Amino acid sequence: MLKPGFSLLEVGVALLILGLAVTSVFQFISSTTLSAMQLENRAYARQIANNRLALTQTLEPFNGSDARKGQANFGGKLFFWSERLQDSSPEFFELSIRVGLSAENNIYELRTFIEKK
């Protein structure tokens, strides 16, 4: 006569399935958190680029130089930006603004045209 209950094999398979499920859930939460952080950094970088564009068109126009660099604290993080102005046509300059968490690694780039005066 067999005793009711689970065999060692059944318990082992159940633990294996449970372990895979827990690992999958942990990886999903981890990747979601990482994606949210990257998205937040990208949104901050986009805002910094838009701010730099507004400053370039109003208070800080290019005077004699065609490139400049700087840093900005935004959202409690330090971002590095660089701007480059290129002659693209008789009527327009092309402005490229790059923003990143380091001077070498850009996470956002804004490219636009500015009318020559």
Backbone as a chain_set.jsonl record, in Angstrom:
{"seq": "MLKPGFSLLEVGVALLILGLAVTSVFQFISSTTLSAMQLENRAYARQIANNRLALTQTLEPFNGSDARKGQANFGGKLFFWSERLQDSSPEFFELSIRVGLSAENNIYELRTFIEKK", "coords": {"N": [[0.831, -1.171, 0.0], [0.569, 2.199, -0.91], [1.761, 5.264, 0.435], [0.062, 8.373, 0.835], [1.069, 11.46, -0.768], [3.882, 13.395, -1.978], [6.418, 12.38, -4.244], [10.029, 12.293, -4.13], [11.059, 12.992, -6.602], [8.931, 14.442, -7.785], [8.808, 16.631, -6.054], [11.325, 17.742, -6.57], [11.083, 18.473, -9.305], [9.042, 20.372, -9.072], [10.355, 22.324, -7.514], [12.356, 23.069, -9.325], [10.834, 24.224, -11.399], [9.666, 26.328, -9.97], [11.996, 27.762, -9.285], [12.92, 28.562, -11.847], [10.79, 30.225, -12.585], [10.904, 32.271, -10.616], [13.45, 33.321, -11.165], [13.018, 34.305, -13.771], [11.091, 36.309, -13.289], [12.597, 38.033, -11.654], [14.619, 38.829, -13.479], [13.026, 40.181, -15.336], [12.044, 42.333, -13.787], [14.463, 43.579, -13.173], [15.445, 44.317, -15.755], [13.41, 46.032, -16.538], [13.664, 48.104, -14.674], [16.232, 49.053, -15.347], [15.726, 49.903, -17.986], [13.901, 51.961, -17.471], [15.533, 53.779, -16.12], [17.373, 54.411, -18.154], [15.654, 55.587, -19.987], [14.808, 57.796, -18.515], [17.253, 59.211, -18.292], [17.678, 59.778, -20.995], [15.475, 61.43, -21.519], [16.093, 63.601, -19.865], [18.477, 64.409, -21.125], [17.479, 65.189, -23.621], [15.963, 67.397, -22.838], [17.985, 69.105, -21.906], [19.368, 69.532, -24.32], [17.391, 70.895, -25.773], [17.189, 73.169, -24.158], [19.772, 74.219, -24.515], [19.626, 74.839, -27.244], [17.707, 76.873, -27.208], [19.119, 78.778, -25.703], [21.257, 79.249, -27.436], [19.971, 80.527, -29.506], [19.169, 82.852, -28.296], [20.444, 84.122, -25.738], [23.127, 83.204, -25.82], [24.6, 83.373, -28.441], [26.594, 82.022, -31.147], [29.762, 83.346, -31.375], [32.189, 83.902, -33.363], [33.399, 81.409, -32.795], [33.093, 77.909, -33.67], [32.45, 75.73, -32.195], [31.634, 74.423, -28.984], [31.779, 73.386, -25.528], [30.43, 71.95, -22.503], [29.044, 71.544, -19.158], [26.182, 70.325, -17.383], [24.087, 70.298, -14.586], [21.386, 68.319, -13.989], [18.376, 67.073, -12.899], [19.626, 65.97, -10.704], [21.877, 64.78, -11.733], [25.002, 64.771, -13.514], [25.51, 66.047, -16.646], [27.125, 66.094, -19.824], [27.642, 68.342, -22.451], [27.964, 69.187, -25.927], [28.414, 71.459, -28.596], [28.189, 72.099, -32.067], [28.695, 74.117, -34.837], [28.042, 74.285, -38.221], [28.709, 75.356, -41.543], [26.22, 75.055, -43.813], [24.733, 75.814, -46.043], [24.131, 78.627, -48.276], [22.173, 80.065, -46.92], [21.76, 78.907, -44.401], [23.003, 77.693, -41.228], [24.112, 74.577, -39.853], [23.301, 73.214, -36.816], [24.53, 71.17, -34.319], [23.825, 69.509, -31.412], [25.029, 67.668, -28.795], [24.457, 65.449, -26.099], [25.403, 63.792, -23.119], [26.16, 61.338, -20.535], [28.81, 61.239, -20.132], [31.729, 62.849, -21.49], [32.515, 61.566, -23.794], [30.549, 59.718, -24.494], [27.562, 59.881, -26.029], [24.102, 60.29, -25.42], [22.008, 61.507, -26.542], [21.219, 63.408, -29.427], [20.717, 66.468, -30.975], [19.854, 67.894, -33.971], [19.681, 70.67, -36.031], [18.696, 73.458, -38.114], [19.841, 76.772, -38.482], [19.023, 80.019, -39.351], [21.08, 82.164, -41.246], [22.253, 85.395, -40.412]], "CA": [[0.0, 0.0, 0.0], [1.354, 3.421, -1.034], [1.392, 6.373, 1.304], [-0.245, 9.58, 0.062], [2.07, 12.512, -0.691], [4.677, 13.624, -3.171], [7.703, 11.684, -4.284], [11.184, 13.184, -4.186], [11.15, 13.474, -7.984], [7.907, 15.464, -7.975], [9.236, 17.813, -5.309], [12.452, 18.306, -7.311], [10.571, 19.132, -10.513], [8.311, 21.559, -8.62], [11.35, 23.324, -7.12], [12.995, 23.536, -10.549], [9.893, 25.134, -12.068], [9.576, 27.521, -9.134], [13.258, 28.487, -9.433], [12.916, 29.22, -13.163], [9.8, 31.308, -12.566], [11.43, 33.362, -9.788], [14.553, 33.912, -11.921], [12.438, 35.067, -14.881], [10.466, 37.504, -12.733], [13.68, 38.913, -11.217], [15.24, 39.405, -14.673], [12.08, 41.124, -15.898], [12.049, 43.528, -12.941], [15.772, 44.203, -13.336], [15.538, 44.964, -17.066], [12.46, 47.139, -16.545], [14.277, 49.186, -13.904], [17.32, 49.589, -16.167], [15.115, 50.635, -19.097], [13.317, 53.195, -16.942], [16.641, 54.699, -15.839], [17.897, 54.88, -19.435], [14.651, 56.484, -20.551], [14.881, 59.038, -17.75], [18.474, 59.917, -18.718], [17.456, 60.277, -22.356], [14.54, 62.561, -21.426], [16.867, 64.719, -19.319], [19.412, 64.853, -22.164], [16.684, 65.908, -24.614], [15.614, 68.704, -22.274], [19.209, 69.912, -21.905], [19.622, 69.938, -25.706], [16.412, 71.938, -26.11], [17.599, 74.384, -23.432], [20.956, 74.762, -25.185], [19.165, 75.433, -28.498], [17.07, 78.15, -26.868], [20.175, 79.716, -25.312], [22.024, 79.588, -28.635], [19.181, 81.448, -30.313], [18.848, 84.088, -27.576], [21.454, 84.738, -24.881], [24.488, 82.739, -26.071], [24.853, 83.058, -29.853], [27.983, 81.723, -31.511], [30.511, 84.544, -31.754], [33.538, 83.621, -33.806], [33.799, 80.002, -32.674], [32.109, 77.011, -34.266], [32.228, 74.597, -31.294], [31.805, 74.674, -27.546], [31.443, 72.26, -24.654], [30.121, 72.337, -21.141], [28.404, 70.58, -18.268], [24.922, 70.792, -16.809], [23.443, 69.468, -13.568], [19.961, 68.228, -14.305], [17.775, 65.901, -12.275], [20.571, 65.377, -9.764], [22.941, 64.09, -12.468], [25.886, 65.63, -14.289], [25.502, 65.757, -18.075], [28.111, 66.806, -20.623], [27.088, 68.717, -23.744], [28.853, 69.819, -26.901], [27.698, 72.082, -29.704], [29.025, 72.351, -33.243], [28.006, 74.889, -35.87], [28.657, 74.06, -39.526], [28.14, 76.079, -42.672], [25.601, 74.019, -44.638], [24.234, 76.401, -47.288], [24.259, 80.091, -48.205], [21.175, 80.664, -46.029], [21.611, 78.258, -43.099], [24.011, 76.928, -40.486], [23.609, 73.365, -39.213], [23.706, 73.148, -35.412], [24.457, 69.837, -33.726], [23.996, 69.537, -29.958], [25.115, 66.305, -28.264], [24.399, 65.413, -24.644], [25.641, 62.454, -22.581], [26.593, 61.236, -19.139], [30.253, 61.476, -20.165], [32.085, 63.679, -22.646], [32.733, 60.717, -24.957], [29.394, 58.873, -24.786], [26.353, 60.68, -26.187], [22.848, 59.539, -25.372], [21.009, 62.249, -27.308], [21.762, 64.404, -30.347], [19.736, 67.347, -31.615], [20.402, 68.553, -35.154], [18.732, 71.62, -36.582], [19.258, 74.497, -38.961], [19.64, 78.127, -37.999], [19.154, 80.964, -40.457], [22.177, 83.13, -41.153], [21.771, 86.794, -40.356]], "C": [[0.886, 1.247, 0.0], [0.822, 4.487, -0.094], [1.071, 7.595, 0.457], [0.845, 10.63, 0.258], [2.824, 12.624, -2.0], [5.967, 12.836, -3.096], [8.818, 12.724, -4.357], [11.341, 13.772, -5.59], [10.131, 14.584, -8.242], [8.282, 16.767, -7.258], [10.39, 18.504, -6.039], [12.008, 19.046, -8.548], [9.827, 20.415, -10.135], [9.275, 22.67, -8.215], [12.077, 23.9, -8.338], [12.101, 24.54, -11.275], [9.761, 26.433, -11.284], [10.83, 28.38, -9.271], [13.339, 29.217, -10.761], [11.943, 30.391, -13.194], [10.316, 32.508, -11.774], [12.568, 34.076, -10.515], [14.024, 34.779, -13.064], [11.807, 36.364, -14.385], [11.532, 38.499, -12.294], [14.356, 39.579, -12.411], [14.329, 40.444, -15.317], [12.076, 42.431, -15.102], [13.361, 44.294, -13.106], [15.872, 44.936, -14.669], [14.566, 46.131, -17.172], [13.024, 48.343, -15.803], [15.395, 49.852, -14.708], [16.768, 50.405, -17.337], [14.517, 51.957, -18.633], [14.406, 54.223, -16.654], [17.217, 55.26, -17.137], [16.935, 55.86, -20.092], [14.65, 57.828, -19.827], [16.101, 59.858, -18.161], [18.3, 60.518, -20.103], [16.501, 61.479, -22.352], [15.249, 63.793, -20.865], [17.808, 65.288, -20.379], [18.672, 65.635, -23.247], [16.318, 67.306, -24.113], [16.824, 69.64, -22.24], [19.514, 70.406, -23.314], [18.651, 71.032, -26.134], [16.739, 73.253, -25.408], [18.801, 75.044, -24.1], [20.567, 75.425, -26.506], [18.537, 76.8, -28.232], [18.113, 79.196, -26.47], [20.999, 80.171, -26.515], [21.278, 80.618, -29.472], [18.906, 82.773, -29.612], [20.068, 84.678, -26.873], [22.892, 84.371, -25.209], [24.715, 82.403, -27.542], [26.333, 82.736, -30.082], [28.64, 83.004, -31.987], [31.938, 84.155, -32.101], [33.973, 82.171, -33.689], [32.713, 79.133, -33.296], [31.859, 75.776, -33.407], [32.402, 75.055, -29.854], [31.287, 73.482, -26.766], [31.12, 72.776, -23.267], [29.467, 71.21, -20.369], [27.119, 71.191, -17.734], [24.466, 69.788, -15.756], [21.956, 69.484, -13.84], [19.411, 66.952, -13.69], [18.705, 65.205, -11.296], [21.713, 64.628, -10.416], [23.752, 65.113, -13.247], [25.886, 65.155, -15.746], [26.551, 66.623, -18.763], [27.478, 67.107, -21.985], [28.177, 69.306, -24.633], [27.993, 70.337, -28.052], [28.667, 72.322, -30.842], [28.178, 73.039, -34.308], [28.765, 74.698, -37.176], [27.934, 74.884, -40.579], [27.546, 75.043, -43.626], [25.074, 74.536, -45.972], [24.404, 77.917, -47.201], [23.284, 80.742, -47.216], [21.193, 80.133, -44.605], [22.925, 77.703, -42.547], [23.346, 75.654, -39.971], [24.175, 73.32, -37.798], [23.489, 71.734, -34.903], [24.758, 69.954, -32.236], [23.955, 68.095, -29.462], [25.188, 66.362, -26.749], [24.603, 63.967, -24.191], [26.047, 62.517, -21.125], [28.104, 61.326, -19.009], [30.549, 62.283, -21.421], [32.218, 62.852, -23.922], [31.483, 59.969, -25.402], [28.122, 59.725, -24.84], [25.126, 59.789, -26.108], [21.74, 60.265, -26.134], [21.722, 63.256, -28.204], [20.604, 65.155, -30.991], [20.43, 68.032, -32.781], [19.313, 69.434, -35.739], [19.462, 72.632, -37.451], [18.882, 75.866, -38.407], [19.912, 79.072, -39.156], [20.317, 81.925, -40.204], [21.603, 84.531, -41.156], [22.688, 87.708, -41.102]], "O": [[1.824, 1.356, 0.79], [-0.38, 4.602, 0.141], [1.743, 7.835, -0.547], [1.472, 10.691, 1.316], [2.447, 12.02, -3.005], [6.536, 12.649, -2.021], [8.563, 13.9, -4.617], [11.719, 14.935, -5.734], [10.471, 15.584, -8.875], [8.094, 17.86, -7.793], [10.42, 19.733, -6.114], [12.502, 20.14, -8.823], [9.97, 21.434, -10.811], [9.041, 23.835, -8.536], [12.379, 25.093, -8.371], [12.572, 25.589, -11.714], [9.747, 27.516, -11.87], [10.731, 29.603, -9.365], [13.778, 30.367, -10.81], [12.246, 31.436, -13.77], [10.176, 33.647, -12.221], [12.644, 35.304, -10.486], [14.536, 35.874, -13.295], [11.978, 37.411, -15.01], [11.386, 39.697, -12.537], [14.64, 40.775, -12.363], [14.804, 41.475, -15.793], [12.103, 43.514, -15.687], [13.359, 45.523, -13.171], [16.342, 46.073, -14.707], [14.87, 47.124, -17.834], [12.876, 49.478, -16.256], [15.489, 51.079, -14.742], [17.286, 51.478, -17.644], [14.621, 52.964, -19.333], [14.22, 55.411, -16.917], [17.518, 56.451, -17.217], [17.36, 56.851, -20.685], [14.507, 58.876, -20.457], [15.996, 61.069, -18.356], [18.73, 61.645, -20.353], [16.703, 62.434, -23.102], [15.027, 64.907, -21.34], [17.925, 66.506, -20.518], [19.185, 66.639, -23.741], [16.357, 68.276, -24.87], [16.695, 70.833, -22.516], [19.879, 71.568, -23.495], [19.052, 71.994, -26.79], [16.585, 74.326, -25.991], [18.852, 76.266, -24.239], [21.121, 76.467, -26.855], [18.806, 77.764, -28.948], [18.006, 80.361, -26.853], [21.39, 81.335, -26.603], [21.899, 81.488, -30.083], [18.458, 83.725, -30.252], [20.661, 85.637, -27.367], [23.801, 85.146, -24.909], [25.0, 81.249, -27.863], [27.2, 83.133, -29.303], [28.139, 83.669, -32.892], [32.798, 84.087, -31.222], [34.853, 81.744, -34.435], [31.565, 79.556, -33.435], [31.14, 74.869, -33.827], [33.199, 75.942, -29.55], [30.483, 72.686, -27.253], [31.486, 73.892, -22.901], [29.35, 70.082, -20.849], [26.984, 72.412, -17.644], [24.457, 68.581, -15.998], [21.34, 70.547, -13.911], [19.933, 65.865, -13.941], [18.594, 63.999, -11.076], [22.45, 63.913, -9.736], [23.255, 66.184, -13.595], [26.22, 64.005, -16.034], [26.827, 67.744, -18.334], [26.856, 66.237, -22.595], [29.172, 69.847, -24.153], [26.986, 69.734, -28.423], [29.819, 72.699, -30.625], [27.08, 72.588, -34.632], [29.975, 74.917, -37.24], [26.721, 75.083, -40.518], [28.283, 74.236, -44.192], [24.977, 73.774, -46.934], [24.786, 78.432, -46.151], [23.539, 81.843, -46.729], [20.711, 80.8, -43.689], [23.821, 77.304, -43.29], [22.149, 75.652, -39.685], [25.39, 73.381, -37.609], [22.403, 71.17, -35.039], [25.82, 70.441, -31.847], [22.973, 67.385, -29.677], [25.882, 67.204, -26.178], [24.058, 63.037, -24.785], [26.25, 63.59, -20.557], [28.626, 61.473, -17.904], [29.706, 62.385, -22.313], [32.051, 63.384, -25.019], [31.367, 59.619, -26.576], [27.664, 60.229, -23.814], [25.105, 58.684, -26.65], [20.662, 59.711, -26.347], [22.702, 63.88, -27.797], [19.645, 64.558, -31.482], [21.466, 68.673, -32.607], [18.174, 69.004, -35.921], [20.691, 72.652, -37.51], [17.768, 76.086, -37.933], [20.915, 78.938, -39.857], [20.504, 82.424, -39.094], [20.602, 84.813, -41.814], [22.443, 88.913, -41.163]]}, "num_chains": 1, "name": "protein.A"}
